[in-house]
């Protein structure tokens, strides 16, 4: 999407309409509905700025999740005009007709309005794939660290950039059908440890964690995850990498 | 009455909190970490440029060791830090980074042979040795003598946080997120846990433990412009203050980072300048060498930020709809370097400003302006991380005034402190939890729960004319205006008065939705009074401190006054009805220092009022050095300022080429 192109088109200070899903499951009187908010757009406005604007000026009861507002913490994933995205990195100028519909990210426990619970699922996923280094070696922290080839460290870093925003899950058809499917976030996590020289796990070990339909064999290769990943992680090639390894496990 | 019991309770799930949780869990203590957000979203994740540890692996850091890191840290603090703590820190930092490497943090590694770097905006070739091949690399940062800041591109905090969080999960640390501590439970001067509000549904829960650790981060959001995540409101620090027993240290010591991007205030790492990026003014002129001939763009953050504002005041700022700013130019580093080592910076600049910083020439320059970035102040603790006035209340990381940073923190020392204090304070905290048994009563716990429940009902019943969001904006504006980079008596006096009025006004609001459940306006209504109390501590402390030290700069008292002000500001909130903090001071012991107060080596010269004890101490140090001539540096250090560390943290650190020397 060419941002500059859109910026040229917009008239400064136009009115935009945000149509936002409202519902508080803990409040018996609350019913799911959409609410429209009209605000004046400012240059460089992101959905973070727009939503804070609505909260502080128009509706003090609107719930949503932001933390870093800089695209690095993964808190603010939501469905923007039908696509799962990080709200803080979405510019309102991108929407030429000035109409933006916001829904909470699916596949996670809904808390209220645009607020969801990602922590519970992500922590359980991390435990399920044993998202940590497995090594029998006792590191003596007073001694020189183990040398690692620079290129290998860079490759691990590349996969370590995942921010657990949940967008890959919200983009995944398998996940919609199978609640326990690990999704790209979980599968690529195993790839991250499989290529880390500190981790001594074998393919057999990983098979125990992901060798079923909730794991590597559940992926239908529809690529929704990779299309929407805000960190541009090579999700599909790494899922394929793990699948090739797992298929070979006897 | 909902009560959850555990052995070790940790409030805050960033690096300091999670590393502490590992320390307690490894001692067999049941451990709960409370966090306002999923722990991997904590503000630690936002640390970009790196972690300081004197590994000395790269050719550009040869000769680095604990002594050099110590001296840099003390000078950076403008002699405001606790030198004992600085020593504890520098010896443990290399261990922390090696522990993290073992836990899989993909530190950028050194490749043998030649590589091109930018030094003082010129290309140079450096050659790495065979022995250092594959070891952890480091980059240059402000206020450091050596290239000491280890990194994973510019996502260092993220990779560290994920590794530590996953290690905590591995050990079975219990994490309860979307939980906010809103008061501290205490009895007879001892802390027994916290009252928590469940941010999902509004439930109140008492978490009761043998020991409580606050690792809740900084209070940057009391300022209008801050690089901090929006959760950095300082609530954990405020509830300690509200006990009337625990005290805060140096709340006026607030750091302004030179290069957040305009207007969003999102940080662009110091690594930009560390790797060779430069600052330019409206004429495209590189101005920093005129002000700081030696360190240039890489003087400490307080100095660079002040020089930038000075330059704007001299008419050299770039006009924009958001006010004046300056330029940060990293295009000279080349596209390849930027896309490998500064990729989040590039992403941020492209997304939020439509500027690709790798584009050559003016096109790639990014608009920057100093903004609030770090809270040196926090809950005052002793060197073991425990509040000296409230037993069982520990604190680590940015929330604490431990006090590693004094009046200015060096870049790269924050995530480093978070992990290192999690190790050191975590160990002392774990020991405390092991030795201590619950000596409180359900009646006490019930009283604290009831108090908070009544308070929330009281807020919902307010029928005033103000709204809490406007009060918050006013607080943030006055802090920005009058308690910022340049301060003066008149402005500070006004700030204290306005803040006091605002504090009273927080009871003259009305809250629209009357539900106790998930209610964002109610959240703000109990948070803002707490934030204003912290703002008052900062403003009052700044008003009383009639000198300039580190990040605290008074236009009406421009000199660092060691004769009168080598002391820590202590603020407390004696009675809940008070509308101002009580300020007192804690002397810093010059005679016990390893490094006697002197000029920092950057910043304005000749602006120091000396304390006669400084000269005496300097002489003593010289004599000790003379007497111990021929001894190794460890013996000398021990003679100058002996200090303790738990576990094996005091062991010597091995370095390539020099072993344990």
HADDOCK unambig.tbl for C-alpha pairs under 7 A between the chains (distance, minus, plus):
assign (segid A and resid 26 and name CA) (segid B and resid 201 and name CA) 6.68 0.50 0.50
assign (segid A and resid 44 and name CA) (segid B and resid 352 and name CA) 6.80 0.50 0.50
assign (segid A and resid 56 and name CA) (segid B and resid 469 and name CA) 5.86 0.50 0.50
assign (segid A and resid 60 and name CA) (segid B and resid 520 and name CA) 6.57 0.50 0.50
assign (segid A and resid 60 and name CA) (segid B and resid 521 and name CA) 5.43 0.50 0.50
assign (segid A and resid 61 and name CA) (segid B and resid 513 and name CA) 6.79 0.50 0.50
assign (segid A and resid 61 and name CA) (segid B and resid 519 and name CA) 5.95 0.50 0.50
assign (segid A and resid 61 and name CA) (segid B and resid 520 and name CA) 5.60 0.50 0.50
assign (segid A and resid 61 and name CA) (segid B and resid 521 and name CA) 6.18 0.50 0.50
assign (segid A and resid 62 and name CA) (segid B and resid 520 and name CA) 6.87 0.50 0.50
assign (segid A and resid 63 and name CA) (segid B and resid 520 and name CA) 6.35 0.50 0.50
assign (segid A and resid 67 and name CA) (segid B and resid 229 and name CA) 5.26 0.50 0.50
assign (segid A and resid 67 and name CA) (segid B and resid 230 and name CA) 5.34 0.50 0.50
assign (segid A and resid 67 and name CA) (segid B and resid 231 and name CA) 6.03 0.50 0.50
assign (segid A and resid 68 and name CA) (segid B and resid 43 and name CA) 6.97 0.50 0.50
assign (segid A and resid 68 and name CA) (segid B and resid 229 and name CA) 4.29 0.50 0.50
assign (segid A and resid 68 and name CA) (segid B and resid 230 and name CA) 6.44 0.50 0.50
assign (segid A and resid 69 and name CA) (segid B and resid 229 and name CA) 6.90 0.50 0.50
assign (segid A and resid 70 and name CA) (segid B and resid 266 and name CA) 6.30 0.50 0.50
assign (segid A and resid 72 and name CA) (segid B and resid 46 and name CA) 6.76 0.50 0.50
assign (segid A and resid 73 and name CA) (segid B and resid 41 and name CA) 4.87 0.50 0.50
assign (segid A and resid 73 and name CA) (segid B and resid 45 and name CA) 6.64 0.50 0.50
assign (segid A and resid 74 and name CA) (segid B and resid 41 and name CA) 6.87 0.50 0.50
assign (segid A and resid 75 and name CA) (segid B and resid 41 and name CA) 6.78 0.50 0.50
assign (segid A and resid 89 and name CA) (segid B and resid 351 and name CA) 6.67 0.50 0.50
assign (segid A and resid 111 and name CA) (segid B and resid 200 and name CA) 6.07 0.50 0.50
assign (segid A and resid 119 and name CA) (segid B and resid 38 and name CA) 4.66 0.50 0.50
assign (segid A and resid 119 and name CA) (segid B and resid 177 and name CA) 6.87 0.50 0.50
assign (segid A and resid 127 and name CA) (segid B and resid 169 and name CA) 6.55 0.50 0.50
assign (segid A and resid 127 and name CA) (segid B and resid 170 and name CA) 6.79 0.50 0.50
assign (segid A and resid 131 and name CA) (segid B and resid 166 and name CA) 6.14 0.50 0.50
assign (segid A and resid 132 and name CA) (segid B and resid 166 and name CA) 5.80 0.50 0.50
assign (segid A and resid 132 and name CA) (segid B and resid 167 and name CA) 6.30 0.50 0.50
assign (segid A and resid 133 and name CA) (segid B and resid 103 and name CA) 5.78 0.50 0.50
assign (segid A and resid 133 and name CA) (segid B and resid 104 and name CA) 6.23 0.50 0.50
assign (segid A and resid 139 and name CA) (segid B and resid 102 and name CA) 6.53 0.50 0.50
assign (segid A and resid 141 and name CA) (segid B and resid 95 and name CA) 4.80 0.50 0.50
assign (segid A and resid 141 and name CA) (segid B and resid 98 and name CA) 5.42 0.50 0.50
assign (segid A and resid 141 and name CA) (segid B and resid 99 and name CA) 5.73 0.50 0.50
assign (segid A and resid 142 and name CA) (segid B and resid 95 and name CA) 5.73 0.50 0.50
assign (segid A and resid 142 and name CA) (segid B and resid 651 and name CA) 6.74 0.50 0.50
assign (segid A and resid 142 and name CA) (segid B and resid 652 and name CA) 6.57 0.50 0.50
assign (segid A and resid 142 and name CA) (segid B and resid 653 and name CA) 4.80 0.50 0.50
assign (segid A and resid 142 and name CA) (segid B and resid 654 and name CA) 6.06 0.50 0.50
assign (segid A and resid 143 and name CA) (segid B and resid 653 and name CA) 6.34 0.50 0.50
assign (segid A and resid 143 and name CA) (segid B and resid 654 and name CA) 5.02 0.50 0.50
assign (segid A and resid 144 and name CA) (segid B and resid 654 and name CA) 5.82 0.50 0.50
assign (segid A and resid 144 and name CA) (segid B and resid 655 and name CA) 6.41 0.50 0.50
assign (segid A and resid 145 and name CA) (segid B and resid 98 and name CA) 5.74 0.50 0.50
assign (segid A and resid 145 and name CA) (segid B and resid 135 and name CA) 6.78 0.50 0.50
assign (segid A and resid 147 and name CA) (segid B and resid 134 and name CA) 4.27 0.50 0.50
assign (segid A and resid 147 and name CA) (segid B and resid 135 and name CA) 4.93 0.50 0.50
assign (segid A and resid 148 and name CA) (segid B and resid 109 and name CA) 6.85 0.50 0.50
assign (segid A and resid 148 and name CA) (segid B and resid 134 and name CA) 4.54 0.50 0.50
assign (segid A and resid 148 and name CA) (segid B and resid 135 and name CA) 6.64 0.50 0.50
assign (segid A and resid 149 and name CA) (segid B and resid 109 and name CA) 6.97 0.50 0.50
assign (segid A and resid 149 and name CA) (segid B and resid 134 and name CA) 5.05 0.50 0.50
assign (segid A and resid 150 and name CA) (segid B and resid 108 and name CA) 6.62 0.50 0.50
assign (segid A and resid 150 and name CA) (segid B and resid 109 and name CA) 4.71 0.50 0.50
assign (segid A and resid 150 and name CA) (segid B and resid 110 and name CA) 6.18 0.50 0.50
assign (segid A and resid 150 and name CA) (segid B and resid 111 and name CA) 6.13 0.50 0.50
assign (segid A and resid 150 and name CA) (segid B and resid 134 and name CA) 5.94 0.50 0.50
assign (segid A and resid 153 and name CA) (segid B and resid 106 and name CA) 5.22 0.50 0.50
assign (segid A and resid 153 and name CA) (segid B and resid 107 and name CA) 6.68 0.50 0.50
assign (segid A and resid 153 and name CA) (segid B and resid 108 and name CA) 6.32 0.50 0.50
assign (segid A and resid 153 and name CA) (segid B and resid 109 and name CA) 6.81 0.50 0.50
assign (segid A and resid 154 and name CA) (segid B and resid 108 and name CA) 6.77 0.50 0.50
assign (segid A and resid 156 and name CA) (segid B and resid 106 and name CA) 6.18 0.50 0.50
assign (segid A and resid 157 and name CA) (segid B and resid 106 and name CA) 5.38 0.50 0.50
assign (segid A and resid 160 and name CA) (segid B and resid 159 and name CA) 6.61 0.50 0.50
assign (segid A and resid 198 and name CA) (segid B and resid 102 and name CA) 6.74 0.50 0.50
assign (segid A and resid 198 and name CA) (segid B and resid 104 and name CA) 6.51 0.50 0.50
